[in-house]
Amino acid sequence: MTLEFIGYLGGFLIAIALAPQLVKTWKTKSAKDLSLLWTTISLIGLILYGIYAAISGVMPLLTFATIESVMIIILIILKIKYDRAKN
C-alpha cells in the first residue's frame, strides 16, 4: 500500500463523512442547525490546505481539498438560501 493511496483513502472518507449533511440539508430544505461559522472556518481551512497541496505537489490532498471545498460552498449557499426563505 503506497503512501499516496492512504492519502486518497483518507480524503475520500472525509468527503463521504460530509456527504450526509449535504444530502440532509438538500432534502429537508433546512439548514437551521448548520453553523455558518463552522462551514466558513472549514472552507478557509480547506482552501489553505489546497494552496499548500498545490505548492507541495501533494495530489491526494489537493484533490480532496477541492472536492470538500465545493461541498462546503454548496452547504453555505444552501444555508443562506434556506435561512432567507424562512424569514
Phi and psi restraints in degrees (range 20) as a CNS / XPLOR table:
assign (resid 1 and name C) (resid 2 and name N)
       (resid 2 and name CA) (resid 2 and name C) 1.0 -84.8 20.0 2
assign (resid 2 and name N) (resid 2 and name CA)
       (resid 2 and name C) (resid 3 and name N) 1.0 159.0 20.0 2
assign (resid 2 and name C) (resid 3 and name N)
       (resid 3 and name CA) (resid 3 and name C) 1.0 -62.4 20.0 2
assign (resid 3 and name N) (resid 3 and name CA)
       (resid 3 and name C) (resid 4 and name N) 1.0 -37.0 20.0 2
assign (resid 3 and name C) (resid 4 and name N)
       (resid 4 and name CA) (resid 4 and name C) 1.0 -63.1 20.0 2
assign (resid 4 and name N) (resid 4 and name CA)
       (resid 4 and name C) (resid 5 and name N) 1.0 -39.7 20.0 2
assign (resid 4 and name C) (resid 5 and name N)
       (resid 5 and name CA) (resid 5 and name C) 1.0 -60.6 20.0 2
assign (resid 5 and name N) (resid 5 and name CA)
       (resid 5 and name C) (resid 6 and name N) 1.0 -41.9 20.0 2
assign (resid 5 and name C) (resid 6 and name N)
       (resid 6 and name CA) (resid 6 and name C) 1.0 -60.8 20.0 2
assign (resid 6 and name N) (resid 6 and name CA)
       (resid 6 and name C) (resid 7 and name N) 1.0 -41.1 20.0 2
assign (resid 6 and name C) (resid 7 and name N)
       (resid 7 and name CA) (resid 7 and name C) 1.0 -62.1 20.0 2
assign (resid 7 and name N) (resid 7 and name CA)
       (resid 7 and name C) (resid 8 and name N) 1.0 -44.7 20.0 2
assign (resid 7 and name C) (resid 8 and name N)
       (resid 8 and name CA) (resid 8 and name C) 1.0 -65.1 20.0 2
assign (resid 8 and name N) (resid 8 and name CA)
       (resid 8 and name C) (resid 9 and name N) 1.0 -41.4 20.0 2
assign (resid 8 and name C) (resid 9 and name N)
       (resid 9 and name CA) (resid 9 and name C) 1.0 -63.9 20.0 2
assign (resid 9 and name N) (resid 9 and name CA)
       (resid 9 and name C) (resid 10 and name N) 1.0 -44.6 20.0 2
assign (resid 9 and name C) (resid 10 and name N)
       (resid 10 and name CA) (resid 10 and name C) 1.0 -61.5 20.0 2
assign (resid 10 and name N) (resid 10 and name CA)
       (resid 10 and name C) (resid 11 and name N) 1.0 -45.7 20.0 2
assign (resid 10 and name C) (resid 11 and name N)
       (resid 11 and name CA) (resid 11 and name C) 1.0 -62.7 20.0 2
assign (resid 11 and name N) (resid 11 and name CA)
       (resid 11 and name C) (resid 12 and name N) 1.0 -40.4 20.0 2
assign (resid 11 and name C) (resid 12 and name N)
       (resid 12 and name CA) (resid 12 and name C) 1.0 -61.6 20.0 2
assign (resid 12 and name N) (resid 12 and name CA)
       (resid 12 and name C) (resid 13 and name N) 1.0 -45.3 20.0 2
assign (resid 12 and name C) (resid 13 and name N)
       (resid 13 and name CA) (resid 13 and name C) 1.0 -64.8 20.0 2
assign (resid 13 and name N) (resid 13 and name CA)
       (resid 13 and name C) (resid 14 and name N) 1.0 -38.7 20.0 2
assign (resid 13 and name C) (resid 14 and name N)
       (resid 14 and name CA) (resid 14 and name C) 1.0 -66.2 20.0 2
assign (resid 14 and name N) (resid 14 and name CA)
       (resid 14 and name C) (resid 15 and name N) 1.0 -41.0 20.0 2
assign (resid 14 and name C) (resid 15 and name N)
       (resid 15 and name CA) (resid 15 and name C) 1.0 -64.0 20.0 2
assign (resid 15 and name N) (resid 15 and name CA)
       (resid 15 and name C) (resid 16 and name N) 1.0 -41.2 20.0 2
assign (resid 15 and name C) (resid 16 and name N)
       (resid 16 and name CA) (resid 16 and name C) 1.0 -64.5 20.0 2
assign (resid 16 and name N) (resid 16 and name CA)
       (resid 16 and name C) (resid 17 and name N) 1.0 -35.2 20.0 2
assign (resid 16 and name C) (resid 17 and name N)
       (resid 17 and name CA) (resid 17 and name C) 1.0 -65.3 20.0 2
assign (resid 17 and name N) (resid 17 and name CA)
       (resid 17 and name C) (resid 18 and name N) 1.0 -29.2 20.0 2
assign (resid 17 and name C) (resid 18 and name N)
       (resid 18 and name CA) (resid 18 and name C) 1.0 -81.7 20.0 2
assign (resid 18 and name N) (resid 18 and name CA)
       (resid 18 and name C) (resid 19 and name N) 1.0 -25.0 20.0 2
assign (resid 18 and name C) (resid 19 and name N)
       (resid 19 and name CA) (resid 19 and name C) 1.0 -58.5 20.0 2
assign (resid 19 and name N) (resid 19 and name CA)
       (resid 19 and name C) (resid 20 and name N) 1.0 -43.9 20.0 2
assign (resid 19 and name C) (resid 20 and name N)
       (resid 20 and name CA) (resid 20 and name C) 1.0 -59.8 20.0 2
assign (resid 20 and name N) (resid 20 and name CA)
       (resid 20 and name C) (resid 21 and name N) 1.0 -36.5 20.0 2
assign (resid 20 and name C) (resid 21 and name N)
       (resid 21 and name CA) (resid 21 and name C) 1.0 -65.8 20.0 2
assign (resid 21 and name N) (resid 21 and name CA)
       (resid 21 and name C) (resid 22 and name N) 1.0 -41.0 20.0 2
assign (resid 21 and name C) (resid 22 and name N)
       (resid 22 and name CA) (resid 22 and name C) 1.0 -63.8 20.0 2
assign (resid 22 and name N) (resid 22 and name CA)
       (resid 22 and name C) (resid 23 and name N) 1.0 -46.4 20.0 2
assign (resid 22 and name C) (resid 23 and name N)
       (resid 23 and name CA) (resid 23 and name C) 1.0 -64.6 20.0 2
assign (resid 23 and name N) (resid 23 and name CA)
       (resid 23 and name C) (resid 24 and name N) 1.0 -44.3 20.0 2
assign (resid 23 and name C) (resid 24 and name N)
       (resid 24 and name CA) (resid 24 and name C) 1.0 -62.4 20.0 2
assign (resid 24 and name N) (resid 24 and name CA)
       (resid 24 and name C) (resid 25 and name N) 1.0 -44.5 20.0 2
assign (resid 24 and name C) (resid 25 and name N)
       (resid 25 and name CA) (resid 25 and name C) 1.0 -62.2 20.0 2
assign (resid 25 and name N) (resid 25 and name CA)
       (resid 25 and name C) (resid 26 and name N) 1.0 -43.0 20.0 2
assign (resid 25 and name C) (resid 26 and name N)
       (resid 26 and name CA) (resid 26 and name C) 1.0 -63.6 20.0 2
assign (resid 26 and name N) (resid 26 and name CA)
       (resid 26 and name C) (resid 27 and name N) 1.0 -46.1 20.0 2
assign (resid 26 and name C) (resid 27 and name N)
       (resid 27 and name CA) (resid 27 and name C) 1.0 -70.2 20.0 2
assign (resid 27 and name N) (resid 27 and name CA)
       (resid 27 and name C) (resid 28 and name N) 1.0 -43.4 20.0 2
assign (resid 27 and name C) (resid 28 and name N)
       (resid 28 and name CA) (resid 28 and name C) 1.0 -82.7 20.0 2
assign (resid 28 and name N) (resid 28 and name CA)
       (resid 28 and name C) (resid 29 and name N) 1.0 -13.3 20.0 2
assign (resid 28 and name C) (resid 29 and name N)
       (resid 29 and name CA) (resid 29 and name C) 1.0 55.4 20.0 2
assign (resid 29 and name N) (resid 29 and name CA)
       (resid 29 and name C) (resid 30 and name N) 1.0 35.5 20.0 2
assign (resid 29 and name C) (resid 30 and name N)
       (resid 30 and name CA) (resid 30 and name C) 1.0 -139.7 20.0 2
assign (resid 30 and name N) (resid 30 and name CA)
       (resid 30 and name C) (resid 31 and name N) 1.0 134.0 20.0 2
assign (resid 30 and name C) (resid 31 and name N)
       (resid 31 and name CA) (resid 31 and name C) 1.0 -130.5 20.0 2
assign (resid 31 and name N) (resid 31 and name CA)
       (resid 31 and name C) (resid 32 and name N) 1.0 22.8 20.0 2
assign (resid 31 and name C) (resid 32 and name N)
       (resid 32 and name CA) (resid 32 and name C) 1.0 -61.8 20.0 2
assign (resid 32 and name N) (resid 32 and name CA)
       (resid 32 and name C) (resid 33 and name N) 1.0 -30.7 20.0 2
assign (resid 32 and name C) (resid 33 and name N)
       (resid 33 and name CA) (resid 33 and name C) 1.0 -90.9 20.0 2
assign (resid 33 and name N) (resid 33 and name CA)
       (resid 33 and name C) (resid 34 and name N) 1.0 2.0 20.0 2
assign (resid 33 and name C) (resid 34 and name N)
       (resid 34 and name CA) (resid 34 and name C) 1.0 -92.4 20.0 2
assign (resid 34 and name N) (resid 34 and name CA)
       (resid 34 and name C) (resid 35 and name N) 1.0 125.7 20.0 2
assign (resid 34 and name C) (resid 35 and name N)
       (resid 35 and name CA) (resid 35 and name C) 1.0 -81.5 20.0 2
assign (resid 35 and name N) (resid 35 and name CA)
       (resid 35 and name C) (resid 36 and name N) 1.0 121.0 20.0 2
assign (resid 35 and name C) (resid 36 and name N)
       (resid 36 and name CA) (resid 36 and name C) 1.0 -66.1 20.0 2
assign (resid 36 and name N) (resid 36 and name CA)
       (resid 36 and name C) (resid 37 and name N) 1.0 -34.7 20.0 2
assign (resid 36 and name C) (resid 37 and name N)
       (resid 37 and name CA) (resid 37 and name C) 1.0 -62.8 20.0 2
assign (resid 37 and name N) (resid 37 and name CA)
       (resid 37 and name C) (resid 38 and name N) 1.0 -46.3 20.0 2
assign (resid 37 and name C) (resid 38 and name N)
       (resid 38 and name CA) (resid 38 and name C) 1.0 -60.8 20.0 2
assign (resid 38 and name N) (resid 38 and name CA)
       (resid 38 and name C) (resid 39 and name N) 1.0 -46.0 20.0 2
assign (resid 38 and name C) (resid 39 and name N)
       (resid 39 and name CA) (resid 39 and name C) 1.0 -66.5 20.0 2
assign (resid 39 and name N) (resid 39 and name CA)
       (resid 39 and name C) (resid 40 and name N) 1.0 -37.3 20.0 2
assign (resid 39 and name C) (resid 40 and name N)
       (resid 40 and name CA) (resid 40 and name C) 1.0 -66.9 20.0 2
assign (resid 40 and name N) (resid 40 and name CA)
       (resid 40 and name C) (resid 41 and name N) 1.0 -45.8 20.0 2
assign (resid 40 and name C) (resid 41 and name N)
       (resid 41 and name CA) (resid 41 and name C) 1.0 -62.8 20.0 2
assign (resid 41 and name N) (resid 41 and name CA)
       (resid 41 and name C) (resid 42 and name N) 1.0 -41.2 20.0 2
assign (resid 41 and name C) (resid 42 and name N)
       (resid 42 and name CA) (resid 42 and name C) 1.0 -61.2 20.0 2
assign (resid 42 and name N) (resid 42 and name CA)
       (resid 42 and name C) (resid 43 and name N) 1.0 -43.1 20.0 2
assign (resid 42 and name C) (resid 43 and name N)
       (resid 43 and name CA) (resid 43 and name C) 1.0 -63.2 20.0 2
assign (resid 43 and name N) (resid 43 and name CA)
       (resid 43 and name C) (resid 44 and name N) 1.0 -44.7 20.0 2
assign (resid 43 and name C) (resid 44 and name N)
       (resid 44 and name CA) (resid 44 and name C) 1.0 -60.6 20.0 2
assign (resid 44 and name N) (resid 44 and name CA)
       (resid 44 and name C) (resid 45 and name N) 1.0 -44.9 20.0 2
assign (resid 44 and name C) (resid 45 and name N)
       (resid 45 and name CA) (resid 45 and name C) 1.0 -60.0 20.0 2
assign (resid 45 and name N) (resid 45 and name CA)
       (resid 45 and name C) (resid 46 and name N) 1.0 -43.1 20.0 2
assign (resid 45 and name C) (resid 46 and name N)
       (resid 46 and name CA) (resid 46 and name C) 1.0 -66.6 20.0 2
assign (resid 46 and name N) (resid 46 and name CA)
       (resid 46 and name C) (resid 47 and name N) 1.0 -38.0 20.0 2
assign (resid 46 and name C) (resid 47 and name N)
       (resid 47 and name CA) (resid 47 and name C) 1.0 -64.0 20.0 2
assign (resid 47 and name N) (resid 47 and name CA)
       (resid 47 and name C) (resid 48 and name N) 1.0 -43.2 20.0 2
assign (resid 47 and name C) (resid 48 and name N)
       (resid 48 and name CA) (resid 48 and name C) 1.0 -64.2 20.0 2
assign (resid 48 and name N) (resid 48 and name CA)
       (resid 48 and name C) (resid 49 and name N) 1.0 -41.9 20.0 2
assign (resid 48 and name C) (resid 49 and name N)
       (resid 49 and name CA) (resid 49 and name C) 1.0 -57.9 20.0 2
assign (resid 49 and name N) (resid 49 and name CA)
       (resid 49 and name C) (resid 50 and name N) 1.0 -44.3 20.0 2
assign (resid 49 and name C) (resid 50 and name N)
       (resid 50 and name CA) (resid 50 and name C) 1.0 -61.9 20.0 2
assign (resid 50 and name N) (resid 50 and name CA)
       (resid 50 and name C) (resid 51 and name N) 1.0 -41.9 20.0 2
assign (resid 50 and name C) (resid 51 and name N)
       (resid 51 and name CA) (resid 51 and name C) 1.0 -62.5 20.0 2
assign (resid 51 and name N) (resid 51 and name CA)
       (resid 51 and name C) (resid 52 and name N) 1.0 -47.2 20.0 2
assign (resid 51 and name C) (resid 52 and name N)
       (resid 52 and name CA) (resid 52 and name C) 1.0 -58.3 20.0 2
assign (resid 52 and name N) (resid 52 and name CA)
       (resid 52 and name C) (resid 53 and name N) 1.0 -47.0 20.0 2
assign (resid 52 and name C) (resid 53 and name N)
       (resid 53 and name CA) (resid 53 and name C) 1.0 -63.1 20.0 2
assign (resid 53 and name N) (resid 53 and name CA)
       (resid 53 and name C) (resid 54 and name N) 1.0 -41.1 20.0 2
assign (resid 53 and name C) (resid 54 and name N)
       (resid 54 and name CA) (resid 54 and name C) 1.0 -64.3 20.0 2
assign (resid 54 and name N) (resid 54 and name CA)
       (resid 54 and name C) (resid 55 and name N) 1.0 -43.6 20.0 2
assign (resid 54 and name C) (resid 55 and name N)
       (resid 55 and name CA) (resid 55 and name C) 1.0 -68.2 20.0 2
assign (resid 55 and name N) (resid 55 and name CA)
       (resid 55 and name C) (resid 56 and name N) 1.0 -38.7 20.0 2
assign (resid 55 and name C) (resid 56 and name N)
       (resid 56 and name CA) (resid 56 and name C) 1.0 -85.2 20.0 2
assign (resid 56 and name N) (resid 56 and name CA)
       (resid 56 and name C) (resid 57 and name N) 1.0 -13.6 20.0 2
assign (resid 56 and name C) (resid 57 and name N)
       (resid 57 and name CA) (resid 57 and name C) 1.0 74.6 20.0 2
assign (resid 57 and name N) (resid 57 and name CA)
       (resid 57 and name C) (resid 58 and name N) 1.0 30.1 20.0 2
assign (resid 57 and name C) (resid 58 and name N)
       (resid 58 and name CA) (resid 58 and name C) 1.0 -92.7 20.0 2
assign (resid 58 and name N) (resid 58 and name CA)
       (resid 58 and name C) (resid 59 and name N) 1.0 90.5 20.0 2
assign (resid 58 and name C) (resid 59 and name N)
       (resid 59 and name CA) (resid 59 and name C) 1.0 -62.3 20.0 2
assign (resid 59 and name N) (resid 59 and name CA)
       (resid 59 and name C) (resid 60 and name N) 1.0 -41.1 20.0 2
assign (resid 59 and name C) (resid 60 and name N)
       (resid 60 and name CA) (resid 60 and name C) 1.0 -59.3 20.0 2
assign (resid 60 and name N) (resid 60 and name CA)
       (resid 60 and name C) (resid 61 and name N) 1.0 -42.5 20.0 2
assign (resid 60 and name C) (resid 61 and name N)
       (resid 61 and name CA) (resid 61 and name C) 1.0 -67.5 20.0 2
assign (resid 61 and name N) (resid 61 and name CA)
       (resid 61 and name C) (resid 62 and name N) 1.0 -43.3 20.0 2
assign (resid 61 and name C) (resid 62 and name N)
       (resid 62 and name CA) (resid 62 and name C) 1.0 -63.3 20.0 2
assign (resid 62 and name N) (resid 62 and name CA)
       (resid 62 and name C) (resid 63 and name N) 1.0 -44.4 20.0 2
assign (resid 62 and name C) (resid 63 and name N)
       (resid 63 and name CA) (resid 63 and name C) 1.0 -58.2 20.0 2
assign (resid 63 and name N) (resid 63 and name CA)
       (resid 63 and name C) (resid 64 and name N) 1.0 -52.5 20.0 2
assign (resid 63 and name C) (resid 64 and name N)
       (resid 64 and name CA) (resid 64 and name C) 1.0 -81.5 20.0 2
assign (resid 64 and name N) (resid 64 and name CA)
       (resid 64 and name C) (resid 65 and name N) 1.0 -23.6 20.0 2
assign (resid 64 and name C) (resid 65 and name N)
       (resid 65 and name CA) (resid 65 and name C) 1.0 -64.1 20.0 2
assign (resid 65 and name N) (resid 65 and name CA)
       (resid 65 and name C) (resid 66 and name N) 1.0 -37.8 20.0 2
assign (resid 65 and name C) (resid 66 and name N)
       (resid 66 and name CA) (resid 66 and name C) 1.0 -68.4 20.0 2
assign (resid 66 and name N) (resid 66 and name CA)
       (resid 66 and name C) (resid 67 and name N) 1.0 -48.0 20.0 2
assign (resid 66 and name C) (resid 67 and name N)
       (resid 67 and name CA) (resid 67 and name C) 1.0 -61.2 20.0 2
assign (resid 67 and name N) (resid 67 and name CA)
       (resid 67 and name C) (resid 68 and name N) 1.0 -46.6 20.0 2
assign (resid 67 and name C) (resid 68 and name N)
       (resid 68 and name CA) (resid 68 and name C) 1.0 -68.9 20.0 2
assign (resid 68 and name N) (resid 68 and name CA)
       (resid 68 and name C) (resid 69 and name N) 1.0 -33.4 20.0 2
assign (resid 68 and name C) (resid 69 and name N)
       (resid 69 and name CA) (resid 69 and name C) 1.0 -62.2 20.0 2
assign (resid 69 and name N) (resid 69 and name CA)
       (resid 69 and name C) (resid 70 and name N) 1.0 -43.1 20.0 2
assign (resid 69 and name C) (resid 70 and name N)
       (resid 70 and name CA) (resid 70 and name C) 1.0 -62.1 20.0 2
assign (resid 70 and name N) (resid 70 and name CA)
       (resid 70 and name C) (resid 71 and name N) 1.0 -42.1 20.0 2
assign (resid 70 and name C) (resid 71 and name N)
       (resid 71 and name CA) (resid 71 and name C) 1.0 -63.4 20.0 2
assign (resid 71 and name N) (resid 71 and name CA)
       (resid 71 and name C) (resid 72 and name N) 1.0 -42.5 20.0 2
assign (resid 71 and name C) (resid 72 and name N)
       (resid 72 and name CA) (resid 72 and name C) 1.0 -67.0 20.0 2
assign (resid 72 and name N) (resid 72 and name CA)
       (resid 72 and name C) (resid 73 and name N) 1.0 -40.0 20.0 2
assign (resid 72 and name C) (resid 73 and name N)
       (resid 73 and name CA) (resid 73 and name C) 1.0 -60.7 20.0 2
assign (resid 73 and name N) (resid 73 and name CA)
       (resid 73 and name C) (resid 74 and name N) 1.0 -41.6 20.0 2
assign (resid 73 and name C) (resid 74 and name N)
       (resid 74 and name CA) (resid 74 and name C) 1.0 -61.7 20.0 2
assign (resid 74 and name N) (resid 74 and name CA)
       (resid 74 and name C) (resid 75 and name N) 1.0 -43.3 20.0 2
assign (resid 74 and name C) (resid 75 and name N)
       (resid 75 and name CA) (resid 75 and name C) 1.0 -61.6 20.0 2
assign (resid 75 and name N) (resid 75 and name CA)
       (resid 75 and name C) (resid 76 and name N) 1.0 -41.0 20.0 2
assign (resid 75 and name C) (resid 76 and name N)
       (resid 76 and name CA) (resid 76 and name C) 1.0 -64.0 20.0 2
assign (resid 76 and name N) (resid 76 and name CA)
       (resid 76 and name C) (resid 77 and name N) 1.0 -43.3 20.0 2
assign (resid 76 and name C) (resid 77 and name N)
       (resid 77 and name CA) (resid 77 and name C) 1.0 -61.6 20.0 2
assign (resid 77 and name N) (resid 77 and name CA)
       (resid 77 and name C) (resid 78 and name N) 1.0 -45.1 20.0 2
assign (resid 77 and name C) (resid 78 and name N)
       (resid 78 and name CA) (resid 78 and name C) 1.0 -64.5 20.0 2
assign (resid 78 and name N) (resid 78 and name CA)
       (resid 78 and name C) (resid 79 and name N) 1.0 -40.2 20.0 2
assign (resid 78 and name C) (resid 79 and name N)
       (resid 79 and name CA) (resid 79 and name C) 1.0 -59.1 20.0 2
assign (resid 79 and name N) (resid 79 and name CA)
       (resid 79 and name C) (resid 80 and name N) 1.0 -49.6 20.0 2
assign (resid 79 and name C) (resid 80 and name N)
       (resid 80 and name CA) (resid 80 and name C) 1.0 -64.0 20.0 2
assign (resid 80 and name N) (resid 80 and name CA)
       (resid 80 and name C) (resid 81 and name N) 1.0 -45.6 20.0 2
assign (resid 80 and name C) (resid 81 and name N)
       (resid 81 and name CA) (resid 81 and name C) 1.0 -61.3 20.0 2
assign (resid 81 and name N) (resid 81 and name CA)
       (resid 81 and name C) (resid 82 and name N) 1.0 -50.5 20.0 2
assign (resid 81 and name C) (resid 82 and name N)
       (resid 82 and name CA) (resid 82 and name C) 1.0 -73.8 20.0 2
assign (resid 82 and name N) (resid 82 and name CA)
       (resid 82 and name C) (resid 83 and name N) 1.0 -31.9 20.0 2
assign (resid 82 and name C) (resid 83 and name N)
       (resid 83 and name CA) (resid 83 and name C) 1.0 -67.4 20.0 2
assign (resid 83 and name N) (resid 83 and name CA)
       (resid 83 and name C) (resid 84 and name N) 1.0 -38.5 20.0 2
assign (resid 83 and name C) (resid 84 and name N)
       (resid 84 and name CA) (resid 84 and name C) 1.0 -67.1 20.0 2
assign (resid 84 and name N) (resid 84 and name CA)
       (resid 84 and name C) (resid 85 and name N) 1.0 -37.3 20.0 2
assign (resid 84 and name C) (resid 85 and name N)
       (resid 85 and name CA) (resid 85 and name C) 1.0 -66.5 20.0 2
assign (resid 85 and name N) (resid 85 and name CA)
       (resid 85 and name C) (resid 86 and name N) 1.0 -28.5 20.0 2
assign (resid 85 and name C) (resid 86 and name N)
       (resid 86 and name CA) (resid 86 and name C) 1.0 -77.5 20.0 2
assign (resid 86 and name N) (resid 86 and name CA)
       (resid 86 and name C) (resid 87 and name N) 1.0 -20.6 20.0 2
